[in-house]
Amino acid sequence: MRRICLTLPTNRACSETISAIAEEAAYAVRQFDVEVHLLVLDSSDAATFAEHARVVRGIPAVPRVITHHLDEAEQREFLRRVINRAGAVKPELLLDLMLPARLSYGACTNRAFLIAAALGCESVHRRDSDSRYQTVDGVPVFPVHHELMSLGKRAADAADGVDENALDPRHAAKPVTMVGSSFVGEMSVDIDEMYRLDRDVYYDVVSLWAPGRWSAEEKRKLAEESFRGAGTEAFTRDHATLTVVDPMHVDMCNIAFHQVHESVPLPPATDTIGSDYFLLHLVHDSALPGVLHNRHIVNYYTGERRTDAGFVAYQTRFAKFFLSMLYFNSIYAEMAAAGETLLDEQHRVRVATIAEFVRESAGLDRTENVERLDTLDRSYRKLGGRYAEFADVLLADRERLLDEARQDINDFALLIEAWAPLTHASRATSLYRLERQSG
């Protein structure tokens, strides 16, 4: 029987999502021969955590579903034991990268990866707190259905469980490493208002995540496709395709990984949207098989993201995303050029090669990032109002943001190099210091 980890990282109130993901876990064990470890990694404040704990205690008991609800203190204690067992050279730095004081999309998922290894799970299935499931005739449409149909199988064997096989036959012996879909509803980043205020400014800003060498036409096309997910079309019937999945067509709120997450972690950058998307590119560029399905999750904005404080926090993460792309665009270009040579004879990632690409990118000239900040400054001041006020924030923090973007890449290289020992140590470490089960 397979063990899987269905995980929900959160730092905000999301009781309804916890209940919904528990229903998905129950669906998984009804439909498949699996044991589901439902893992809620909770960085919420004390009152919100207490409410979440009440919801978790109220989840109906289902055979083969084991629930774990961990606050940051419990997560930190587990990580310390893993890092010590791994014999890490810089244990405190690694702990900071795995559980930073500031928000990190990559770090919270990396914690799920290590905890899944400790629980003996062979795959990790991630959902987000600001998302809901679509329904048909009142019945939720759970992505785990397609994930468990294909994940971990040889591509040749997974072909019978999909609606379309678009995979080159030469990849048939490789494992299905990723299954994913996207979202419907509101845009995945808070820029819809910018789109309404000034379309030209919107395109100037969003195109900043493209490589600087791209033409204006290429950048505009990227901007038109970005952050919109699968649009607004409602689910009516299933369609799953076996393929090498385009990273632009999947979202981290609706994703499952097999094997690859044990080889390479996600970037631990803080306050940076998109920092958790690295594996999507690695799977694609190395030509590992995946399944793209249409059980899209419904995205919505939480109330906090609509406040003034939420606006500043989110726009900062957005700006840092653009600065990170100086480095990631270089890494992605190197990975794309390497192609299938990124894998060894067992179809596993050559980790040293990825680490080398990351290390080399850290030495790039920062002129392109200075120009990105100049464009953001001009664009936000043109929009006026709170955007102009935020431009003042960016101006004051300019040097710090440039330095952090480079340091984030160096930190990522360090974590890649430490990841194999950490994963190995996790497999030999109990999640709880005293053996117990939660849920």
C-alpha positions, 0 to 999 in steps of 0.5 A, spaced: 500 500 500 502 506 498 503 512 503 502 519 500 502 526 503 497 531 502 499 537 505 496 544 506 501 549 508 498 555 511 499 562 515 492 564 515 485 562 517 483 557 513 478 552 517 473 551 510 480 549 506 482 544 512 475 541 512 475 540 504 482 537 504 480 532 509 474 530 504 479 529 499 483 525 503 477 521 505 476 520 497 483 518 496 482 512 500 475 510 498 478 510 491 485 507 491 489 503 495 493 508 499 494 511 506 494 518 506 498 522 511 494 529 511 499 534 513 497 541 515 503 545 516 501 551 520 504 558 521 498 562 524 497 566 530 495 562 536 488 564 536 488 561 529 492 555 530 487 554 536 481 554 531 484 550 526 486 545 531 478 544 533 477 543 526 482 538 525 479 534 532 472 534 528 475 531 522 471 524 522 475 518 523 477 515 516 481 508 516 487 509 512 487 517 513 492 520 519 492 527 520 498 531 522 497 538 525 504 542 526 505 549 529 512 552 527 515 550 534 513 542 532 516 543 525 522 546 528 524 541 533 523 536 527 528 540 523 533 540 528 533 533 529 534 532 522 539 537 521 543 534 527 542 527 524 545 529 517 551 532 520 550 539 517 556 543 516 552 550 518 546 547 522 543 554 524 543 557 517 540 550 514 534 551 520 533 558 518 533 556 510 528 551 512 524 555 517 525 562 516 522 568 520 519 571 514 514 568 509 517 563 504 513 559 499 519 554 497 521 553 505 514 551 507 513 546 501 520 543 503 518 542 510 513 538 507 518 534 503 522 532 509 516 530 513 513 526 508 520 522 507 519 521 515 512 519 514 514 514 509 510 517 503 512 516 496 509 522 493 507 529 496 500 533 494 500 540 495 494 545 496 493 552 498 489 555 503 486 560 499 483 555 494 477 551 493 475 545 489 470 546 484 464 542 484 459 538 479 452 537 482 454 539 489 460 534 489 467 536 489 472 535 484 478 532 487 485 533 483 488 527 487 484 522 483 488 524 477 494 524 481 493 517 484 491 514 477 498 516 474 504 518 479 510 514 480 508 509 474 512 508 468 509 512 463 508 506 459 503 504 464 500 510 466 498 511 458 492 507 460 489 511 465 489 518 461 485 521 456 490 523 451 497 520 450 502 526 447 508 523 450 514 521 445 515 514 446 522 514 447 520 517 454 515 511 456 520 507 461 521 514 465 516 515 471 511 519 471 514 525 476 509 530 476 501 531 476 498 537 476 493 542 473 491 550 474 486 554 477 480 558 475 477 564 478 481 570 480 488 572 478 494 568 482 497 575 483 494 581 486 495 585 479 488 585 476 487 593 479 493 594 475 490 591 469 484 596 469 488 602 471 493 602 465 493 596 460 500 599 458 503 599 465 500 592 466 504 589 460 511 593 462 510 591 469 508 583 468 513 583 462 519 584 467 519 576 469 522 575 461 529 575 460 532 582 458 534 579 451 527 578 449 523 582 444 518 587 446 513 582 442 515 576 446 515 580 453 508 582 451 505 575 449 508 572 456 505 578 460 498 576 456 499 569 458 501 570 465 498 569 472 491 567 469 491 560 470 485 556 466 481 562 466 474 562 468 471 556 464 468 551 469 469 543 470 464 539 466 468 533 464 475 530 465 481 530 461 488 528 462 494 528 458 500 524 459 506 529 456 512 533 458 508 538 462 509 546 460 510 549 467 505 555 464 499 550 465 500 548 472 500 551 479 503 550 486 496 550 489 494 544 485 500 539 484 503 532 486 510 530 485 514 523 485 521 522 486 524 529 484 522 532 490 527 528 494 533 530 489 532 537 489 528 542 494 525 549 492 528 555 493 528 558 500 527 565 498 523 569 503 517 574 501 518 572 493 512 570 490 514 564 485 519 561 489 516 555 489 515 553 482 523 551 480 521 543 480 516 545 475 521 547 470 526 542 472 521 536 470 519 540 464 527 541 462 529 534 463 523 531 459 520 527 465 513 525 464 507 528 467 500 528 467 496 535 465 489 534 467 483 539 468 481 539 475 482 546 476 482 549 483 478 555 485 483 561 487 480 567 491 483 573 495 483 573 502 481 579 506 488 580 508 490 581 501 486 587 500 488 591 506 493 597 505 498 592 509 497 586 505 498 590 498 505 593 500 507 586 503 504 583 496 507 588 492 514 587 495 513 579 494 512 581 487 518 586 486 522 580 489 519 575 484 522 580 478 529 580 481 529 573 482 528 572 475 535 575 473 538 568 476 532 563 474 532 565 467 539 564 466 538 557 470 532 555 466 536 557 460 542 552 462 537 547 464 533 547 457 540 547 454 542 540 458 535 537 456 535 530 458 542 530 460 540 532 467 538 525 468 542 519 470 541 512 467 536 511 472 532 517 470 534 521 476 536 528 477 544 529 476 544 534 483 551 536 482 549 539 475 543 543 478 547 546 483 553 548 479 547 552 474 545 555 481 552 557 483 554 560 477 548 564 476 549 568 483 555 571 479 551 575 474 551 582 473 546 586 476 545 591 471 538 588 469 535 588 476 537 595 477 533 596 470 527 592 473 527 597 479 527 603 474 521 600 470 517 599 477 519 606 479 516 609 473 510 604 472 508 605 479 508 612 480 504 613 473 499 609 476 499 614 482 495 613 489 498 607 493 502 605 487 506 611 488 507 610 495 509 603 494 514 606 489 517 610 495 518 604 499 522 600 493 526 606 492 528 606 500 529 599 500 533 598 493 540 596 495 537 591 500 532 588 495 538 587 490 542 584 495 537 579 498 535 577 491 543 575 490 543 572 497 537 568 496 540 564 490 547 563 494 542 560 499 538 555 494 545 552 492 547 551 499 540 547 500 541 543 494 548 541 496 545 539 503 538 536 500 540 529 499 543 528 507 537 532 509 532 527 505 536 521 508 536 523 515 528 525 515 527 517 512 530 515 519 527 520 523 520 520 527 516 526 526 514 526 533 520 525 538 515 521 542 512 516 537 504 518 536 499 519 531 495 525 530 488 525 528 
